[in-house]
Amino acid sequence: ILVTTYTCHRLYLSPPILVTVYTCHRLYLSPSILVTTYTCHRLYLSPSVLVTVYTGHHLYLSPSILVTICTCHRLYLSPPILVTIYTCHRLYLSPPILVTVYTCHHLYL
């Protein structure tokens, strides 16, 4: 059993610039069970520029059962520009059963 928790790193480079990086939280409950939760990475480069990247959540419930949920990636480059990319959701319920759901890709330019 391994429980690893990474806290955030905040860098104040100047009064208008804040860089905040949230790293992942990993929970190893057993050799066959892996629960990995990646939190978001937020970069505040300026008051008008925000870059946010949400990574996926991986749940390994057993060697034959894999539930993978990839969350969206959102890039806020400026107030009028939003780039959002939604990745797929994959559910391996058993070796012969694969359920894959691909969501849409939204580009707000």
Rosetta blueprint (number, residue, H / E / L):
1 I L
2 L E
3 V E
4 T E
5 T E
6 Y L
7 T L
8 C L
9 H E
10 R E
11 L E
12 Y E
13 L E
14 S E
15 P L
16 P L
17 I E
18 L E
19 V E
20 T E
21 V E
22 Y L
23 T L
24 C L
25 H E
26 R E
27 L E
28 Y E
29 L E
30 S E
31 P L
32 S L
33 I E
34 L E
35 V E
36 T E
37 T E
38 Y L
39 T L
40 C E
41 H E
42 R E
43 L E
44 Y E
45 L E
46 S E
47 P L
48 S L
49 V E
50 L E
51 V E
52 T E
53 V E
54 Y E
55 T L
56 G L
57 H E
58 H E
59 L E
60 Y E
61 L L
62 S L
63 P L
64 S L
65 I L
66 L E
67 V E
68 T E
69 I E
70 C L
71 T L
72 C E
73 H E
74 R E
75 L E
76 Y E
77 L E
78 S E
79 P L
80 P L
81 I E
82 L E
83 V E
84 T E
85 I E
86 Y E
87 T L
88 C E
89 H E
90 R E
91 L E
92 Y E
93 L E
94 S E
95 P L
96 P L
97 I E
98 L E
99 V E
100 T E
101 V E
102 Y E
103 T L
104 C L
105 H E
106 H E
107 L E
108 Y E
109 L L
